[in-house]
Amino acid sequence: MQQVHLGIIGGGTVGGGVFEALQRNGALLASRLGAAVTVQRIAVRDLKKSRATKIPKALLTADWREVVFDPQVELVAELIGGTTVAREAILAALKLGKPVITANKALLSAHGEELFAAAKKYGTNLYYEASVCGGIPIIKALREGFVGNRINALYGIVNGTCNYILTRMKLEGADFATVLADAQRLGYAETPPDLDIDGHDAAHKTGILASLAHGFWIKPKKIHVEGIRQVSALDIKFAGELGYTIKLLGTVKKLDAGCRVQVSVYPTLVPNNHVLASVNGVFNAVFVRGDVVGDSLFYGRGAGKDATASAVLSDIGDAVLDLKSGAKNRLPAFTPHECSGAVAPIDEVVSKYFVRLNVVDKPGVLARIATIFGQSDIGISSVIQPEGHEGASVPLIFMLHDATNGAAKQALAKIAKLPAVKGKPVMFRVESFE
């Protein structure tokens, strides 16, 4: 049986998980591929560090170059993370014509265009299934399964940390800070947690999915990003009473008959009768709408040793088959469709809105607020002033009809200046999935 020699850069949670999975299911993989995968070398940062996965010392090196430049290594898996050493190692491997597997969404977000161009230039492949949603095969689905579809809309719950926090806030009525502290204690959130809770991790993944769906590279600075710090237990409670669940949603949506698309990440009110509203805890889900296939849902664990290792094994399988057949590039990663495409500015995106204000409870306040919305050509679908709130100010909740983000922001800026409005207005977008 043909042997394929694999070099791994990174022996931590993901790298160790891949090594462990190969020991467990290597024979199964070989029987399906008609080729056996042998781990030739593993580069780690610290040779003395204790590891959860027992890796033979003979395989270990502290220098990634000993993996990439080993003449016996035919296939390289970059599982070290970061955007400096990882980028250098991947480019070095690609220049040698060696296919590379990566789970590094931050690197792809920042340097993907360069890396895929290098793979094309040197006649090899870059595989990246594990970079988005862990064990959910969403990359393969978009690149291959939906190759005959135009992707009209894509919505993703792609960050397990945020989903865990929002789920607990909803189920327990707990506040953000309390649940975040628990998430850090349980290992679901990093310290500091900014990459997750400020939406940047979700933006990395959403940008990759958007680039695949629409065939042009989405630059990170073009993605509108909001995190979940501003989501309060009160907002979740009122959203629930209105029939919605708040989720951090990555949204990729064609806006018109032309080429413009919305690419954004922000807390979104999802109708409780939509399948995404029931995705709880650390699980991920991606909802895809194709013009031929219709609606599809991909659901599963979006992170963790085993889920990520499963995605890496999938890429190993593809890479081995490509090596066997001499395929240099079966399906290019990002190919222009009918046009070059463009990301629409968030202020031009149209949405419905949930708005919460804290106001002084006296006659005429509601009328003045409604007048400002009317002057901005924004319709009000419903108003709620919950009972049982007493004090210097009380909550006032509006559900607004479709309006551009720019118009909604301008109206709220004027409303915030009213003497009767206390504190900063809270605004969340509402997704109808129409």
C-alpha positions in Angstrom: 0.0 0.0 0.0 1.2 3.5 -0.8 2.6 5.5 2.1 2.1 9.2 2.5 4.4 10.9 5.1 2.7 13.7 7.1 4.5 16.5 9.0 2.6 18.3 11.7 3.5 21.8 13.0 1.9 22.1 16.5 1.6 19.4 19.2 -1.0 21.1 21.4 -4.7 20.5 21.6 -5.4 20.3 17.9 -2.0 18.8 16.8 -2.2 16.2 19.6 -5.8 15.5 18.7 -4.9 14.8 15.1 -2.0 12.5 16.1 -4.3 10.6 18.5 -7.1 10.3 15.9 -4.6 8.9 13.4 -3.5 6.3 15.9 -7.1 5.4 16.5 -8.4 5.4 13.0 -5.4 5.3 10.8 -6.2 1.8 9.5 -9.7 2.8 8.7 -8.5 5.9 6.8 -6.0 3.7 4.9 -8.6 1.2 3.8 -10.8 4.0 2.5 -8.0 6.0 0.8 -5.9 3.1 -0.5 -2.9 4.8 1.1 -1.5 4.8 4.6 -0.7 8.1 6.4 2.4 8.0 8.5 3.4 10.8 10.8 7.0 11.6 10.0 7.7 14.6 12.2 5.9 16.9 14.7 7.2 20.4 15.5 6.4 21.8 19.0 7.3 25.0 20.8 8.7 23.4 23.9 10.1 19.8 23.9 9.9 19.6 27.7 6.3 20.5 28.0 4.0 17.9 29.4 1.3 16.9 26.8 -2.2 15.4 27.1 -1.4 13.2 24.1 1.6 10.9 24.4 3.8 11.5 21.3 7.0 9.5 20.8 10.0 11.7 21.5 11.7 10.5 18.3 9.0 12.3 16.3 9.4 15.7 18.0 11.4 18.7 17.1 11.4 22.3 18.2 12.1 23.7 14.7 9.3 23.8 12.2 11.8 23.9 9.4 12.8 20.3 10.2 9.2 19.4 9.3 8.7 21.5 6.2 12.2 20.8 4.7 12.3 17.1 5.5 12.5 15.5 2.1 10.3 12.6 3.2 7.5 14.8 4.4 5.0 15.0 1.5 2.1 16.7 3.3 2.2 19.4 6.0 -0.4 20.2 8.6 -0.1 23.7 10.2 -1.8 23.4 13.6 0.2 25.9 15.6 -2.0 29.0 15.3 -1.0 32.6 15.2 -0.2 34.6 12.1 3.6 35.0 12.0 5.4 31.6 12.3 2.3 29.9 10.8 2.4 32.1 7.7 6.1 31.6 7.2 5.9 27.9 7.6 2.9 27.5 5.2 4.5 29.7 2.5 7.8 27.7 2.8 5.9 24.4 2.3 3.9 25.7 -0.6 7.0 26.9 -2.3 8.3 23.4 -2.1 5.1 22.2 -3.8 3.9 20.4 -0.7 0.2 20.5 0.0 -0.7 22.2 3.3 -3.6 21.7 5.7 -4.5 24.4 8.2 -7.0 25.0 10.9 -5.9 28.7 11.2 -8.9 31.0 10.6 -7.1 34.1 11.9 -4.3 33.5 9.4 -6.7 32.8 6.5 -8.7 35.9 7.3 -5.5 38.1 7.4 -3.4 36.5 4.7 -5.7 34.0 2.8 -5.5 35.8 -0.5 -1.7 35.6 -0.4 -1.6 32.0 0.7 -4.1 30.7 -2.0 -2.2 32.6 -4.6 1.0 30.9 -3.5 -0.6 27.5 -3.7 -1.7 28.2 -7.2 1.7 29.6 -8.2 3.6 26.6 -7.0 1.1 24.0 -8.2 -0.2 22.6 -5.0 -3.2 22.8 -2.6 -4.1 24.5 0.6 -6.9 22.7 2.6 -8.8 24.5 5.4 -11.9 22.6 6.5 -10.9 22.9 10.2 -10.7 26.6 10.0 -14.5 27.1 10.3 -17.0 25.4 12.6 -14.7 22.5 13.8 -16.2 19.2 12.8 -19.0 20.6 10.6 -18.0 20.0 7.0 -19.2 23.4 5.8 -16.1 24.3 3.7 -16.5 21.1 1.6 -20.3 21.7 1.3 -19.9 25.2 0.0 -16.9 24.4 -2.3 -18.2 21.1 -3.7 -21.6 20.1 -2.5 -23.2 23.4 -3.6 -20.9 24.0 -6.7 -24.0 24.3 -8.9 -25.8 26.8 -6.6 -25.7 30.6 -6.2 -25.7 31.2 -2.4 -28.3 33.8 -1.8 -28.0 33.9 2.0 -25.9 32.3 4.7 -26.3 32.7 8.5 -23.9 31.2 11.0 -23.7 30.7 14.7 -19.9 30.2 14.5 -18.5 31.0 17.9 -19.3 28.5 20.7 -18.2 30.8 23.5 -20.7 33.5 22.6 -23.4 31.0 22.0 -22.7 29.4 25.4 -22.9 32.8 27.1 -26.1 33.9 25.4 -27.8 30.5 26.0 -27.1 30.6 29.7 -28.3 34.2 29.9 -31.6 33.2 28.3 -32.2 30.0 30.2 -31.1 31.4 33.6 -31.8 35.1 33.3 -28.2 35.6 34.4 -26.2 38.7 33.5 -23.3 38.8 31.0 -20.5 39.3 33.5 -21.5 36.3 35.7 -21.8 33.9 32.7 -18.6 35.1 31.2 -16.7 34.4 34.4 -18.2 30.9 34.5 -17.3 30.3 30.8 -13.6 31.3 31.6 -13.6 29.0 34.7 -14.9 26.1 32.6 -12.5 26.7 29.7 -15.1 27.8 27.2 -13.7 31.4 27.1 -10.1 32.6 27.0 -8.6 35.2 29.4 -8.8 37.8 28.0 -11.9 36.8 26.1 -11.9 39.7 23.6 -11.4 37.7 20.4 -14.6 35.8 21.1 -17.0 38.2 22.8 -16.1 41.2 20.6 -17.0 39.2 17.5 -13.5 39.0 15.9 -13.3 35.2 15.9 -16.8 35.0 14.3 -15.7 37.6 11.7 -12.7 35.5 10.7 -14.9 32.6 10.0 -17.8 34.5 8.4 -15.3 36.2 6.0 -14.0 32.8 4.9 -17.5 31.5 4.3 -18.5 34.7 2.4 -15.4 34.4 0.2 -16.3 30.9 -0.7 -20.0 31.7 -1.3 -19.4 34.6 -3.5 -16.1 33.9 -5.2 -14.1 37.0 -4.2 -11.8 37.6 -1.3 -13.5 39.4 1.6 -11.0 41.8 3.3 -11.4 41.7 7.1 -11.8 45.5 7.3 -14.9 45.3 5.1 -16.8 43.1 7.6 -19.0 45.0 10.1 -18.4 43.5 13.5 -20.2 43.9 16.8 -19.8 41.6 19.8 -22.1 40.7 22.7 -20.8 42.9 25.5 -23.8 45.2 25.2 -26.4 42.3 25.4 -28.1 42.5 28.8 -30.4 40.0 30.6 -33.1 42.6 30.2 -32.7 42.6 26.4 -32.8 38.8 26.3 -36.0 38.9 28.5 -37.8 41.4 26.3 -36.7 39.7 23.1 -38.1 36.4 24.5 -41.5 38.0 25.3 -41.6 39.2 21.7 -40.9 35.7 20.4 -37.2 36.0 19.6 -33.9 34.6 20.8 -30.7 36.7 20.6 -27.8 35.0 18.8 -24.4 36.3 17.6 -25.0 35.7 13.9 -22.6 35.9 11.0 -24.6 37.1 8.1 -23.7 36.8 4.4 -26.5 37.9 2.1 -27.0 39.1 -1.5 -28.6 42.5 -1.3 -29.9 43.0 -4.8 -29.7 41.7 -8.4 -26.2 43.0 -8.7 -23.1 41.8 -7.0 -23.2 43.5 -3.6 -23.3 41.4 -0.5 -23.8 42.0 3.2 -21.0 40.5 5.3 -21.4 41.2 9.0 -21.3 39.8 12.5 -23.6 41.2 15.2 -26.1 40.1 17.9 -29.4 39.4 16.1 -33.0 38.7 17.1 -33.8 35.3 15.6 -37.5 34.2 15.6 -38.1 31.4 18.1 -39.7 29.2 15.4 -36.5 29.3 13.3 -34.1 26.4 13.7 -31.1 28.6 14.6 -33.0 29.8 17.7 -32.7 26.3 19.2 -28.9 26.0 18.7 -27.7 26.1 22.2 -24.5 25.9 24.3 -21.2 25.6 22.6 -22.7 24.1 19.4 -22.3 25.8 16.0 -24.7 25.9 13.1 -24.7 27.3 9.6 -27.9 27.9 7.6 -27.4 28.1 3.9 -29.9 29.2 1.2 -29.0 28.2 -2.4 -31.0 29.1 -5.4 -31.3 25.4 -6.5 -31.1 23.4 -3.3 -33.1 25.8 -1.1 -32.5 25.8 2.6 -29.9 23.6 4.4 -28.6 23.4 7.9 -25.2 22.2 9.2 -25.0 21.6 12.9 -22.4 20.3 15.3 -19.5 21.0 17.6 -17.6 24.0 16.4 -14.4 23.6 18.4 -12.5 21.2 20.6 -9.8 18.6 20.1 -11.9 15.8 18.5 -14.2 18.0 16.4 -11.2 19.9 14.9 -9.2 16.7 14.5 -12.1 15.2 12.5 -12.0 18.1 10.1 -8.2 17.9 9.7 -8.6 14.1 9.0 -11.1 15.1 6.2 -8.5 17.4 4.7 -5.8 14.7 5.0 -8.0 12.3 3.1 -8.6 14.8 0.3 -4.8 15.7 0.2 -3.8 12.0 0.0 -6.3 11.3 -2.8 -5.0 14.4 -4.7 -1.4 13.2 -4.3 -2.3 9.8 -5.5 -4.1 11.1 -8.6 -1.7 14.0 -9.2 -4.5 16.6 -8.9 -3.1 20.1 -8.5 -6.3 22.0 -7.9 -9.6 20.2 -8.3 -11.8 23.1 -7.4 -10.1 26.5 -6.9 -10.8 28.0 -3.5 -12.2 31.4 -4.6 -13.2 31.9 -8.2 -15.2 34.9 -9.5 -18.7 34.1 -10.5 -20.7 36.4 -12.8 -18.9 39.6 -11.5 -16.2 40.7 -9.2 -18.5 41.5 -6.3 -18.4 44.1 -3.5 -19.2 44.3 0.2 -22.0 46.8 0.9 -21.3 49.3 3.7 -23.4 48.5 6.8 -25.2 51.8 6.7 -26.8 50.8 3.4 -28.0 47.4 4.7 -31.7 47.3 5.4 -33.1 45.5 8.5 -35.8 45.5 11.1 -34.8 46.6 14.6 -35.3 46.1 18.3 -34.7 49.2 20.2 -34.6 49.7 24.0 -34.6 53.1 25.6 -34.6 54.2 29.2 -37.0 57.1 29.5 -38.5 59.4 32.1 -42.1 58.1 32.5 -44.2 61.2 31.7 -46.7 62.3 29.1 -45.5 63.3 25.6 -42.2 61.3 25.6 -43.5 58.5 23.4 -44.9 61.1 20.9 -41.6 62.9 20.6 -39.7 59.7 20.0 -42.3 58.5 17.4 -42.0 61.9 15.6 -38.2 61.4 15.2 -38.7 57.9 13.8 -41.3 59.3 11.4 -39.0 62.1 10.3 -36.4 59.4 9.4 -39.1 57.5 7.5 -38.9 54.6 9.9 -42.1 52.8 10.8 -42.9 51.5 14.2 -44.5 48.0 14.3 -45.0 47.8 18.1 -44.2 49.5 21.3 -43.9 47.9 24.8 -43.7 49.7 28.1 -43.3 46.8 30.6 -45.1 47.2 33.9 -43.3 46.7 37.2 -40.4 49.0 36.5 -40.1 52.0 38.8 -37.4 54.6 39.4 -36.0 57.6 37.7 -36.4 55.9 34.3 -38.2 53.0 32.8 -37.6 50.8 29.8 -39.4 51.5 26.5 -39.1 48.9 23.7 -39.8 49.5 20.0 -39.9 47.1 17.2 -39.2 48.9 13.9 -40.0 48.2 10.3 -37.4 47.9 7.6 -34.9 50.8 7.4 -31.3 51.3 6.5 -28.8 51.0 9.3 -27.7 54.6 8.6 -31.2 55.9 9.0 -31.7 53.9 12.2 -28.4 55.2 13.7 -29.2 58.8 12.8 -32.7 58.6 14.4 -31.3 57.1 17.6 -28.6 59.8 17.8 -31.4 62.4 17.8 -33.5 60.5 20.3 -30.5 60.1 22.6 -30.4 63.9 22.9 -33.9 64.2 24.2 -33.9 65.2 27.9 -36.3 62.4 28.8 -34.0 59.7 27.4 -31.5 58.4 29.9 -28.4 56.5 28.9 -27.4 55.2 25.5 -30.1 53.6 23.3 -29.7 49.9 22.7 -30.4 48.6 19.2 -30.3 45.1 17.8 -31.2 44.0 14.3 -34.0 41.5 13.7 -33.6 38.8 11.0 -36.8 37.5 9.4 -35.0 34.9 7.1 -37.4 35.9 4.3 
